[in-house]
Structure formats: C-alpha cells, structure tokens
C-alpha cells in the first residue's frame, strides 16, 4: 500500500487567527456578515451531509448524475495522471472520477481540515493500494503551492462552491487557478445554474429545518471558539433570492434588539430587532457567464455538461495564454 503523505502549508494557528479576523471584521461592518467557511466544524459538516440527502437540495444529486455520465469523457479529454481537488472534504463523489481516470498516478486532496484529509486519504488507499495520495492542508483562496506530481493534471473544484465567492473573489481565484495550470492541464468546475426562484429558495430553506440548523451553527462555532454568548433561539434563518445578482443569500435575522458579547475579541455587537447577518452568498450561473469569467482569467471553456434537467453544470477548461 502506498503511504499517505500530508503537507501543511497553513500555520497551526491559522484557522483560529482567521476566525478572529473574520468575526471582528464581519460583525462590525454594515451590513453584518460572517463567511460560510465557519459553518463547517464537525457538527456543521454532518449537517451539510444531511442537507445533501434532502429532497429539496438538488445540487449534489445533479452533479453526481453528470459525473457518472461524463467521467469517461473527462478522462478521455484530459488523460490526467494527477487529480487535484480543492475543498475535497470526504472525497466521496471524487471516487467516480478516480474510477474513470485509468491513467491516474496521484490524487492531491486540498482542504483546511487535516483530519478530514487523513480520514479520506486512508480510506482511498485501502480501496486503491496503487494510488499515491498527497493531502495538502491549505486555504485555496490564499495562494496554493502544489507538490511535484506527474502531468497532465486535472484540477477539480466541484459542488458549486465557486458560487460562495463574490465576483471579485471569483476573478482572483480563477486567475490563480490559471497560473497553476501548465499546458495540457485542465480545470473541472462545478456550477449551479440559474433557475426558478421557488426551486432555489427551497434548496436553501428546506421543510425539515436542517438548513436552518446548519446556518445557525456558525453562531455555535463563534460561541465555542470565541466565548461569545449568541442565543441561537433568538435568530431566524432566511434564504433570499437576489434577482439582480442572481445569487441566493443565507441570512440570520435577529428576533429582538439584543447585544452579543464576544469576550475573546473584547467586542460587544448590537443587533436591532430584524437586523440580519449575511452568512452565505451562493451565486448561480449561465454558460455564457462562466465562459466570460474563464476567458477573463486566461482560460478557455472546452466542454459544458449538464444534468438531464439542466440544473447543474460541469465545465472543462484549459489555459489559453
């Protein structure tokens, strides 16, 4: 069995420092915000897994449908010997790609959680003893140095996660991806598509209240890590479709006027009754828009695949200059 290698490019205290910065900046801004990456402690990750199985939440099923149907096409188009996955988590859906990439030598999962990387890597090595797995503990939004691996390389960014980045952040991210690609390498990008408002809102505000619990989990993380005193029962989950910007906003609305103390930051945050904290933006895309954003970053869209219901898309792009 090949050994599991894990390289940490983040300082050990990077997560704690980033949380402090994000909370201090976000809760003193106007409007108030908290980044969605703080949903994902162990509890939040479990809740998200529950969300992906909900009848209202189509993206995970739609993306998997495309992967099953098109993985062989991806393999034929790329001939990848290295698969790099950003935000890999459990690497569960990646197995479809791993099965199709018959020339694959190395898998490089990238995640901020070392424990998630280790668990996923060990499971994959048990299933595929001939595979080399090199986990990378890194934040792909803040520069990414990749290990030396055989080419061609396929860099996968799945799940529609790119929609969590604001337009300027997306532009910077795509430019950084372009800089990582050598001739012959490719980007496989998952994007949720624009569709009717009712379907979109239901996907982020399910009838069982799982997404509401997931949204409030960001407050539980701040309570635990920064000794804050958020009363989760005094905040309500909201999911709103922004027609102009074509994105879903997840928000937490204060049910009363209240002040929350965050001792670790020596901060007291006042909320008016009805005031909201934006916790996530999830942009939805159209093919022309994805093509334009890729082109602006120096990449060329080569393939565009959707599920049968045209809810989600996988695109394959290469460096154009």
N, C-alpha and C positions, 0 to 999 in steps of 0.2 A: 504493500500500500504506500502511495506517495505521501510524504509528510505534509501537514498543513503549515503554511507559513503565514504569519500575520505581521504586517508592518504598521506601526503607529506613526502618523505624521502630525497628529494633534497632540499638544501638550496634555498631560494628565489632568490639569485643572481647566482645560479649555472649555469644557461643557458648563462647568459652574460659572466661569467668568462670563461666558456668552449669555447665560440665563440672566445674570445680574444686569448686564448691559441692556439686554432686550426688554426686561421688565421696567427698568428705570426709564429708559427712553420711551417705550411704548405707552406706559401708563401716565406719563407727564405730557404727552403730546395731545394734539387736538385734530381729529378725533383720537380717542384712545385705541391702541392696537396691542395685540400680542401675536408673535409669529406662530404659525401652525406646527412647527417642528417640536414645540413643547407639549403637544398632545401625547407624544409617544414615549411615555415611560412604560414599564411592564404592563400596567393596567390599561393604559391607552392603546398599546399595541394589541392587547387581547380584544378590546372593544372594537378596534378597527377590523380585526379578523371577523368579528361578529357582523359588522356592517356589511362586509363584502358578501355575506350569505343572505342578506335581506332581499326580499322580492323587489323593493324599490330601487336598490342600488345595482344598477346595470353595468357600470364600467368594468369591473373585474371580470364578469362573465363575458362581456363583449370582447374585451382584449384577449381573453383566453381563446375565444372562438377564432379570432384572427390568427393567433399564434399556432393553433392546431392546424388550421387550413393552410397557412403560409410559411411555416417554419422551414419546410423543404425549399421553398423559393428563396428565403433569406440565405440559407446555406449555399444554394447554387449561385446566388448573386455575389456572395462575399468570399466564399472559400475560407472562412475565418479559422485561424489556428489559435487565436486568443479571443475570449469573450470577456469584456469588462462591463460590469453592471453597476450603475450609480444608484445608491439608495436600495441596496439589494435586500435588506431585511432577512426574511426566512429563505429567500431564493426559491420559493415554491414554484411559481409559474415559469421560472427560468429553466426548469427541467425539460420543458417542451423544446426549447432552443438547444439545450445540451444534447438531447437525443437526436436532433436533426443535424447538428454540426459534426459530421462524421470525421472531419479532419482536425477537430479541436484538440489542442495540446494543453492549454492553460485557461483557467477561469479566475478572474480577478473581481471578487465582490467588493464594493466600496460602501461603507456605512460608518456612521458616527459611533455605533454600538459595537464594542469589541466582543461582548458576549454573544450578540446576535451573529456576528461573523464567524466566531468559533463554532457555535452550535450548527449553523448551516454548513460550514465547511466540513466539519467532521461527518455530518450526515451524507454529504455528497461524496466524500472519499470512501465511505463504507459502501455506497452504491456503485461508484465508478473508480475502482482502485488504480486505473491507469491515468486518471486525470491529475494534473497539477493544479492545486488551489492556493492562491496567494491573496489573502484578505488584506484590505487596506483600510485602516481606521483613519478616516479623513472626512472633511466637510467639502463637498464638491463645489460649493459656492465661493470658497475662499482659496482658490488655487489648488491644483491637483498634480502631483508628481507621480507618474506611473512607473511600476517596476519594468525592467527589461524583459520582454516576452516576445515570442515569435509572431511574425505577421503572416498574413493580413490580420488586422484586429477589427473586431466589431464592438463598438461601444453602445450599450443599450441603456436607455433611460425610459422606463416603462411606467404604466399606471396612471398616466396623465399628470404626473407630479409637476411637470414643467408649468402647468396651469397655476400652481401656487406662487409662481414668481410674477412680480409686477413687470410691465413691459420693459422698463429699463434694465431690470434684473435679468429678464429673459435674454435681452440683446447681449449683455455682458457674458452670460452663461454660454450662449451659443458661440460667441467668439472664442471663448476659452476652449470649448469642445473642438472647434475648427483647428485651433492651434495644436491640439493633441493628436489630430489625425495626420497620418503620413499618406502618401499616395498608395492607393489600394485598400486603405482602411475605410470604414463606413460607420454611420450613426443610425441606430434603430430607435425611433422616437414614438412614444405613445401619446396621443392627444385625444381628449374627449371632444365631441363635436357639438356645435350649436344645434339645439332642438327646441321643442315647445317648452314653455315656462313651467307648466304643470309637472311634466316628467322630471325636469331639472330640480325643481324645488323639492319634490317628493324624495328624490335621491339623497337629499341633504337634510331632510326633516321627516324621518320615517315614522310610521304609525305606532311602532313599539317604543319609541323614545330612546333607542340605542344611540343615535347620533347626538341627541341632546346630552346624554350622559358623557359621551366622548368629548363633546365641546366643553362641557363644564370641567372635564378632567384637567384642562390647562390650569384652572384655578387651584385644583387639588395639588398639582405639581408645585405651584408657587407657594402654597401653604406649607408643604413639606420641606421644600428646599430653602425657602427664604423666611420661614417662620411667620408668614402672613396669616391674617385672620378672615379671609374670604368666607362668607356663609353661602355655600353653594345653593341653598334653597331660596336665596334672595336674588338669584339671577336666572333669567329665562333664555332658552335657546331660540334663535331665529335664523332662518335661511331665506335670503332675499336675492332675486334675480335682477341684476343691473343690466337693463336692456341696452343702454348706450355703450357700455364697455364689454358687454357680452361675457359677464362672469357672475358666478354665484358668490355672495358674501355670507359667511357664517359670522354671527354676532352673538354676544351675550348682553342682554338688557337688564339693567338694574331695576328691581321691582319697587325700590323705595329710595329715598335720599339716604345715603349712608357714607361712612368714611372707613376705609380699609387700611389697617396698619401693616406695614412690611418692615419689621424691625431690622432685618439683615441689611436693608438699604437705608435705614433711618428715614423712612418715607411714609407719609400718610396720604392716601389717594381719596379724594372726594368724588362721589358719584351723585348726580342729580337723579331723581326718580325718572325712569325712562331712558336714561343715558345708556349708550351702547359701547361695547368694546368689540372691535372687529378682530376676529381670531383667524380668519382664513379668507383668502381670495382663491377661487378655482375657475380660471379662465377656460372658456370653451372656444373651439377653433373651427375654421373653414379651410379647405385645401389651399385656396389662393393665399390666405393669410400665412399659413405655415410655409408655403413656397417663398413668399416675400421675406419672411423673417430669416429663413435659412439663407437666402441669397444675400441679404444684408450682412450676414455673419461670414460670408465667404464659402457657403456650401450650396450644393445643387441637389434638388429633390429628384430622385431616380425612380422610386416606386411609392405608390399610395394604395394601401389596402384598408378596406373597412369590413366590419361585420355585416351580416346579411341585412340587418335593419338600419344600417348607416348611422349607428350611434357613436361609434368609436373608430379611430384610425391608427394604423401603424404606418410610418413613413420611413423610407430608407434614403439616406443622403450621403454624399461624398464631398470631399474638399474640392472646391472649384478653382481656387487660386492660392 
